[in-house]
Amino acid sequence: MRIFQPERALIARETHEENRRELARILDQISKGRGSSLPAPPPVSLETQFQMSVHRILEDVQRAKDVQTAHILRWLQS
């Protein structure tokens, strides 16, 4: 049976997402293993924690925008 291009793209996208989730899980386990052997970090001020949180949120938003832009560009090219 012939597989049409949109179906192939969907299968590839789902496989890619599954691989990314699996890699993230593996890296999480590795980082927890290494993190458990490190000494505790010094206490961080509330202001610094807030700044770090805002910075992470901005990075997450930018990453989401980049992913969405890539999807739109691929859609436009198809």
C-alpha positions as CSV (number, residue, x, y, z in Angstrom):
1,M,0.0,0.0,0.0
2,R,1.4,3.4,-0.9
3,I,2.0,5.9,1.9
4,F,1.2,9.5,1.0
5,Q,3.5,12.3,1.9
6,P,1.4,13.9,4.7
7,E,1.2,10.4,6.4
8,R,4.9,10.0,6.1
9,A,5.5,13.4,7.6
10,L,3.2,12.6,10.5
11,I,4.9,9.3,11.2
12,A,8.3,11.0,11.0
13,R,7.2,13.8,13.4
14,E,5.7,11.4,15.9
15,T,8.9,9.2,15.8
16,H,11.0,12.3,16.2
17,E,9.0,13.4,19.2
18,E,9.2,10.0,20.8
19,N,13.0,9.9,20.3
20,R,13.3,13.4,21.8
21,R,11.2,12.4,24.9
22,E,13.4,9.2,25.3
23,L,16.6,11.2,25.0
24,A,15.3,13.8,27.5
25,R,14.4,11.0,30.0
26,I,17.9,9.5,29.6
27,L,19.6,12.8,30.0
28,D,17.5,13.5,33.1
29,Q,18.6,10.3,34.6
30,I,22.2,11.0,33.9
31,S,22.0,14.5,35.3
32,K,20.3,13.3,38.5
33,G,23.0,10.7,38.9
34,R,25.8,13.2,38.5
35,G,23.9,15.8,40.5
36,S,23.6,13.6,43.5
37,S,27.3,13.3,43.8
38,L,27.9,17.1,43.7
39,P,27.9,19.2,46.9
40,A,24.9,21.4,47.6
41,P,25.1,24.8,46.0
42,P,25.3,27.9,48.2
43,P,21.9,29.5,48.9
44,V,20.7,31.9,46.3
45,S,18.9,35.2,47.0
46,L,15.2,35.4,46.1
47,E,16.0,38.2,43.6
48,T,18.5,36.0,41.8
49,Q,16.1,33.1,41.8
50,F,13.5,35.4,40.2
51,Q,15.9,36.7,37.6
52,M,16.9,33.1,36.7
53,S,13.3,32.1,36.5
54,V,12.4,35.0,34.2
55,H,15.5,34.2,32.0
56,R,14.4,30.5,31.7
57,I,10.9,31.5,30.8
58,L,12.2,33.9,28.1
59,E,14.4,31.1,26.7
60,D,11.5,28.7,26.7
61,V,9.2,31.2,24.9
62,Q,12.0,31.9,22.3
63,R,12.5,28.1,21.8
64,A,8.7,27.6,21.3
65,K,8.6,30.5,18.8
66,D,11.6,29.0,16.9
67,V,9.9,25.6,16.7
68,Q,6.6,27.1,15.6
69,T,8.4,29.2,12.9
70,A,10.2,26.1,11.7
71,H,6.8,24.2,11.4
72,I,5.2,27.1,9.5
73,L,8.2,27.4,7.1
74,R,8.0,23.6,6.4
75,W,4.3,23.9,5.9
76,L,4.8,26.8,3.5
77,Q,7.4,24.9,1.5
78,S,5.2,21.9,1.1
